[in-house]
Amino acid sequence: MVGQREARPAPGAPRIAVLEDDASQAKLLEHWIASQGYLCRTFSRGQDILQALLHDTYDLAVLDWRVPDLSGEEVLRTLRKSLRQPLPVLFTTARDREEDIVHALKSGADDYLVKPLRRMEFLARLEALLRRFHGPAREPDQPIEADAFRIDPQGRTVHRDGVMIDLTQKEFEMAVLLFRNIGRLLSRSYLLDTVWGISAEVSTRTVDTHASQLRSKLGLYPEQGWRLSAVYQHGYRLERIAAQSTAKGKPA
């Protein structure tokens, strides 16, 4: 079951999935994570978080060892066999024996915390894992420069070759997210949560429409050195590629 979530974070904020069947503990972890400006989704069943992690985009997962229907360990083993993109996993459990910790790490966990969890330590471990797998956190207002593009989050402007390109608010926020994740596949749900907000009454078609508009306005085509491609039943990936001057046509 998906828990109540916090308001929309800034574009590009980490998206974290938490497996915890204790409702009060799940709510506490959600509050801690949201206090850092991260987006958090909580799940009480192993099967539910497994499906979310296999078919959606997350930056990190927090897995409790013992939960109904599918244990955190089983979820972890399946993820390591199935996911192509690396996903940092923090394991949490009341077990504190050395052999249990070693077992969790050998099963594929990247870090391990023994309950009861302590807020500052928990958040420090999350930050360390995010930094290890995704690089240092960017300041929200830090400009993004990629080839001929310069995106200024503070001024909310996009320039290509020094020429400003007029974008709507949502187009701009989607551009920030894509350019901060060049080469990474982002699910439509990830884009909806981060750009439109987790409670917004909009469909995935909205994402498709804005992606098409961005592709056209920013010239994200192979012959111009970029490709914004739709991945069937998943989402979008922005890639920097060698210019293809002989390419014919443009992707839909």
N, C-alpha and C positions, 0 to 999 in steps of 0.2 A: 504493500500500500504506500502510495506517495504521500509524504507529509506536507503540512503547510509550509510555504516558502516565503522568503523575504522579498522585498521590493527589488526592482531591477538594479543591478550594479552598473558600473561604468563599462562601456564597450571594451572587450578584451579581458575583463576580470576573470579569474579562474572559476571554473565550474566543477563543483565537488559533489560526489555521490556518497551517501552514508548508509550503511547497513546496520541497523540497530532496532531490535524488537521491543526494547523498553521505551515506552512512549515518553516518559519524563526525561530519560537520558538522551533520546533522539532530539527532543526539543531543546535541551541544553546545548548539545553539540551544534545544532542548527544556529542557535543564537551566537555562540562563540565564533562560528565560521562567518556568519553574516556581519559580525562586528569588525571583521577584517576587510570588508568590501567584497567578499567572495559570494558567489551564488551557490546555494546548497539545496540539494534534493535528498530527502530521507526516505528509506524503504524499510519495511519491517519483515519482508520475506526475501529469502535468498534468490528465489526464481525471478522475482520482479526486478531486483537490481541487476541480476545477470543479463536479462533481456535488454534492460536499459543500457548497460555498458557495452553490449555487443552491437547494438543498433543505433546508438546515439554518441555524441561527443562529450567527453568529460576530461578534465585535466588531472584528476586524482580521485582515488576511491579509498574510503575508510570502511573496513570490514570487521564486524564483530564475529568471533569464532562460532559461538553457538546461537543459532536462530532457527525458527521453525522451517520445515520443508527442505531446505538446502543450506548446509552450513557455510560459514565464511570460507572455510578451507576448500570446500567443493567449488564454490564460486571462483576462488582464486586459481585453482588448478585449471578450470575451464577457460578462464581468461587468458592464462599464459599459453594455452594451446591454440586459442582461436584468434586473438587480437594481433593485427599486423603492426599497429602503431603502439609504441611503448606507453604503458599506463602505470604511474607510480601507485603503489598500494601500501597503506598503513594498516596494520593488523592490530586490533584491540581485543583484550580478553582478561578475565580474572585469573587465568592460569599464570603462575609466575615461576614455575620450575624451569631450570635451564634447558632441559630436554624439550619442553614445549616451545620455548622461544626458538631453539635451533630448528625444530620441526617446521615451525611457521616460516622461518627464513628460507629453509630449503624447499619449501612448497612454492616459493616465489614472492613472498612478501619483501618489500623494500625497507620496511621499518616495523617496529613492534612496540606497543605500549601496554603496560599492565594497569588494569583498573584498580582503584578509582582513578580516573583521569584528572590531571591538573591543567587548568586553562592555559597558563603561559607555556608550559612544556608542550602541550598538545599543539598549540598554534605555532610554536617554534619548529616542531617536527614537520608540520604541514608546509611551512615556508621553506624549510631546507629541502624537502622532496620536490617542491615546485621549482625551486632554483636549480636543483640537480638535473631535472628532466627537461625543463622548459627555459632555462636561462634566468638571469637576474630580472626581477620585476621592473617593468617600465613605469616611470612616473606618468600619471594620467594625462598631463599636459605636455609631455615630451614629444617634439615633432618627429615625424616618421619620414625618412628619406630613402627612396628606392629608385635607382636609376634616375629617370627624368621627373619622378613624382616627389612632391613635398607636401605632406599633410600636417596641418597645424591644428591639433585638437583644441587648443585654447582659443585661437582665432576662428576656428571652425571653417577653415579654408583648405582647398585642394588646388595645387598648381602642377601643371605638367609643362616642362620646358619654359617655366616662368609665366605661363598663361593660366590665370585662374579659371577653374571650371565650376559652374554653378550647379550645386547639388541641393536637394531637399534635406531636411534634418535627418530623416531615416536613411536616406542614401548615404549621407556623410558618415553616420554611425556605422553603417554596414561596411563602408569603405575602410574605416579605421580598423574594424575587426578583421577584415580580410587581409589588409596589409600588415597587421601585426601577427598574422598566422600564415605567411606565404609558404606554400607547399603542403599545408596541412588540410586534411579533409574535415570540414565543419558541417555538422548535421543541420537540417532545417530547424529542428527543435532548438538546437544550440543558438542559432541565429535569431529565432523568434524570442527566446528567453532573454537574450542579452540586448537585442536592439529594440524590441517592442515591449518587453516586460512580461513577466510570467503570468500575469492575470489578464493580458490583453486578449480581446475577442477578435483575433485575426486568424486567417488560415495560412497553411504553408504556401498557397498560391501567391500570397503577398510577398513572400521571400523570393519566389521565382520572378515575379514582376520587377521587383527592385534589382535583382541580379541582372536581369536583361537591360534595365535602364543604366545601371552602372557600367556594364560591358560596353554599351554604346557611347555614353558620355566620356568615359575615361579611355576608350580605345583599347580595351583589354582583349586584343586579337593576336594570333600568332605572328602575323606579318608586322606587328608593331612590338613584338618581343614579350608579349604577355598572353596568358590564357586563363579565362575564368570559366571553368567547366562544371557542368552539372553531372553528378554521379547518381545514377538511377536508384531510386528509393532510399537515398541517403541525404545528400546535400551538395555543397559546392567546395571547390578547391581553386585557389588563385595560385598560378605558377608563373615564375619568370623563366622564359625560354629564349633560345636564339631566334632572332628575327627571321621570318620566312618570307622573303620578298616575292617568292613565286607562288605563295599560297593563294588558292582561289576560294572565294566565298568567306563567310564568317559564320561561327557557330550560332545556333538558335538560342 
